[in-house]
Amino acid sequence: MAKKDLREVAQILFMQGFTQKEIALKLGVSENTISKWSRVDIWKDKKANILMSKDSRLSEMYEELAEFNKMIQTKDGYKVANQKEALARRMLIKDIKELETKYNIAETIQIGKDFTTFLKDIDFDLAMQVLNAFDGFVNHIIQKQKWQE
């Protein structure tokens, strides 16, 4: 397998919950190499962003909308949004509605992670096959969402 492919597989394994040591053993590369790839490609940040739940994001957006409305209600004079504020609020509401109805790839990835973690202890080779198929599925969903935008 080419170094680039190993690096991609290593990142996928990391996202699925494998430790750096496990990844190094499974791919036959040094732990230092895995550590370097993880650091350079910011795997932890990517994983944290991907795994942020839909509910957490929605909660943050609802809080932002509440604060925005509170700001409008506490301003002097008319308690009505000006044109710029109204546009910002409409955009936030649109983003909330889209998140509420859009396919949630983060939840899908979490389910895949949990399943492959379960499976790797039973049959590592099968777990790798499932992981490869699941990665293809996730990429398909991402491309499908981009196409619909």
C-alpha positions in Angstrom: 0.0 0.0 0.0 1.3 3.5 -0.9 2.3 5.8 1.9 -0.5 8.2 1.0 -3.0 5.4 1.2 -1.6 4.2 4.6 -1.9 7.7 5.9 -5.6 7.9 4.8 -6.3 4.5 6.3 -4.6 5.5 9.5 -6.8 8.6 9.8 -9.9 6.6 9.2 -8.9 4.1 11.9 -8.3 7.0 14.3 -11.7 8.5 13.5 -13.2 5.0 14.2 -11.6 5.0 17.7 -8.4 3.0 17.3 -5.5 4.2 19.3 -2.3 5.4 17.7 -0.5 2.3 19.0 -3.2 0.0 17.5 -3.0 1.8 14.2 0.8 1.5 14.1 0.6 -2.2 14.8 -2.2 -2.9 12.3 -0.5 -0.9 9.4 3.0 -1.9 10.2 4.4 1.6 10.7 6.1 3.2 13.7 4.1 4.9 16.4 6.2 8.0 15.7 5.0 8.1 12.1 1.4 7.8 13.3 1.9 10.5 15.9 3.4 12.8 13.2 0.6 12.2 10.8 -1.9 12.8 13.6 -0.3 16.0 14.6 0.3 17.4 11.0 -3.2 16.4 9.8 -4.8 17.6 13.0 -6.8 14.4 13.5 -8.0 15.2 17.0 -9.5 18.5 15.9 -11.2 16.9 12.9 -12.5 14.1 15.1 -13.9 16.5 17.6 -15.6 18.6 14.9 -17.1 15.5 13.2 -18.4 14.1 16.4 -20.0 17.2 17.7 -23.6 16.0 17.9 -26.5 17.5 16.0 -28.2 18.3 19.3 -25.2 20.2 20.5 -25.0 22.3 17.4 -28.8 22.9 17.5 -28.6 23.9 21.1 -25.8 26.4 20.4 -27.8 27.9 17.5 -31.0 28.2 19.5 -29.0 30.0 22.3 -27.6 32.3 19.7 -31.0 33.1 18.3 -32.4 33.7 21.8 -29.5 36.1 22.6 -30.0 37.8 19.3 -33.7 38.3 20.0 -32.9 39.5 23.5 -30.5 42.1 22.1 -33.2 43.4 19.8 -35.7 43.6 22.7 -33.3 45.5 24.9 -32.3 48.2 22.5 -33.5 51.8 22.9 -36.4 53.0 20.7 -38.2 50.6 18.5 -37.9 47.0 19.6 -37.8 45.8 16.0 -34.8 44.4 14.1 -33.3 46.7 11.5 -32.7 45.4 8.0 -29.2 44.0 8.8 -30.4 42.3 12.0 -33.5 40.9 10.3 -31.3 39.4 7.5 -28.9 37.9 10.1 -31.8 36.4 12.0 -33.4 34.9 8.9 -30.0 33.3 7.9 -29.7 31.8 11.4 -33.2 30.5 11.3 -32.6 29.0 7.9 -29.4 27.3 9.2 -31.3 25.9 12.1 -34.1 24.5 9.9 -31.5 23.0 7.5 -29.7 21.3 10.4 -32.9 20.0 11.8 -33.8 18.3 8.5 -30.5 17.5 6.9 -28.9 14.0 7.0 -26.5 14.0 9.9 -23.2 12.6 8.8 -21.7 13.0 12.3 -24.2 10.6 13.8 -23.7 8.2 11.0 -19.9 8.2 11.6 -20.5 7.7 15.3 -22.6 4.6 14.6 -20.0 3.3 12.2 -17.3 4.0 14.8 -19.1 2.1 17.5 -19.9 -0.8 15.2 -16.3 -1.2 13.9 -14.9 -0.9 17.4 -17.2 -3.7 18.5 -16.3 -5.8 15.4 -12.5 -5.3 15.6 -12.4 -7.4 18.8 -14.3 -10.2 17.2 -12.7 -10.3 13.7 -10.2 -7.7 12.8 -10.1 -8.5 9.1 -13.8 -8.3 8.8 -13.7 -5.0 10.7 -11.2 -3.6 8.1 -13.5 -4.7 5.3 -16.5 -3.1 6.9 -14.5 0.0 7.6 -13.5 0.3 4.0 -17.1 -0.2 2.8 -18.3 2.3 5.5 -15.7 4.9 4.4 -17.0 4.6 0.8 -20.6 5.0 2.1 -19.7 8.2 4.1 -17.9 9.6 1.1 -21.0 8.8 -1.1 -23.2 10.7 1.4 -20.9 13.7 1.6 -20.8 13.9 -2.2 -24.6 13.5 -2.4 -25.0 16.4 0.1 -22.6 18.6 -1.9 -24.5 17.8 -5.1 -27.8 18.9 -3.4 -26.4 22.2 -2.1 
